[in-house]
Amino acid sequence: MSQPQAISDQDFDRSVLQAKEPVLVDFWAAWCGPCRRVGPVVESLAQEYAGKVKVAKLNVDENPQTPAKYSVMSIPTLILFQGGQVVTQMVGARSKEEFKKVLDEALKGAK
């Protein structure tokens, strides 16, 4: 079973920007209600897209540098990176279908 990988400011460049596959990063915090609602969706995306998209979670309270660098003002924010670049940014709780649509579009473009 593929789980989202917990990442930090320290390993962000290596885990996300240097990754060969697209990386979906969930910027979240433990106290954030919408983040808790999105959590199970992010986990199921990690399983469904295993081998195609890497899914990572970054706790904004413990890692303030990366959210500041990408202007993350509210959480949950999910950013899809590909080749070290931001492909798309989604702010707020969304349905699994909305996330899948964005991931599928990015995967089509990557081929």
C-alpha positions in Angstrom: 0.0 0.0 0.0 1.4 3.3 -1.0 1.2 6.1 1.6 1.9 9.8 1.2 5.5 10.6 2.1 6.1 13.1 4.9 8.6 15.7 3.7 10.2 18.7 5.3 11.9 21.9 4.3 15.3 20.1 4.5 14.4 17.3 2.0 11.9 19.3 -0.2 14.4 19.9 -3.1 15.5 16.3 -3.2 12.1 14.7 -2.7 10.0 17.1 -4.9 12.1 19.3 -7.2 14.5 16.6 -8.3 11.9 13.8 -8.6 11.6 12.1 -11.9 7.9 11.7 -11.6 5.2 14.4 -10.9 4.8 15.1 -7.2 1.6 16.2 -5.5 2.4 18.0 -2.3 -0.3 18.5 0.4 0.5 21.5 2.5 -1.4 20.9 5.8 -1.5 21.3 9.6 -2.9 19.1 12.3 -5.3 21.8 13.6 -6.8 22.4 10.2 -10.3 20.8 9.8 -10.5 21.0 6.0 -7.0 19.4 5.9 -8.3 16.5 7.9 -11.1 16.0 5.5 -8.7 16.1 2.5 -6.3 13.6 4.2 -8.1 10.4 3.3 -8.6 11.6 -0.3 -4.8 12.3 -0.5 -4.1 8.9 0.9 -6.4 7.2 -1.7 -4.7 9.2 -4.5 -1.3 8.0 -3.3 -2.5 4.4 -3.7 -4.3 4.9 -7.0 -1.5 6.8 -8.7 1.4 4.7 -7.1 4.2 4.4 -9.7 2.9 7.4 -11.7 2.7 10.3 -9.2 4.5 10.7 -6.0 2.3 12.0 -3.2 3.8 14.0 -0.3 2.6 15.9 2.7 4.3 18.9 4.3 3.3 20.1 7.7 3.3 23.9 7.4 3.7 24.5 11.2 6.9 22.3 11.3 8.2 23.5 8.0 7.5 27.2 7.4 10.2 27.9 4.7 8.7 25.9 1.8 5.1 27.2 2.1 6.5 30.8 2.2 8.6 30.1 -0.9 5.4 29.0 -2.8 3.1 31.7 -1.3 0.9 29.1 0.5 -1.5 31.4 2.4 -4.3 29.0 3.3 -4.4 25.3 3.8 -5.1 22.8 2.6 -3.2 23.7 -0.5 -2.1 21.0 -2.9 0.6 21.8 -5.4 1.5 19.6 -8.3 5.2 19.8 -9.3 6.7 18.4 -12.5 10.3 18.7 -13.4 10.9 21.0 -10.5 8.2 23.4 -11.7 4.7 24.2 -10.3 2.2 22.7 -12.7 -1.0 23.7 -10.8 -2.0 24.8 -7.3 -5.4 23.9 -5.7 -6.5 25.7 -2.5 -9.1 24.4 -0.2 -10.9 21.0 0.2 -11.9 19.5 -3.1 -13.5 16.3 -4.2 -11.4 13.3 -5.2 -12.7 13.7 -8.8 -11.4 17.2 -9.0 -7.9 16.1 -7.8 -8.0 13.2 -10.2 -8.9 15.4 -13.2 -5.8 17.6 -12.5 -3.5 14.6 -12.1 -4.8 13.0 -15.2 -4.3 16.2 -17.2 -0.7 16.5 -15.9 0.1 12.9 -16.7 -1.3 13.3 -20.3 0.9 16.3 -20.8 4.0 14.5 -19.4 3.8 11.8 -22.1 
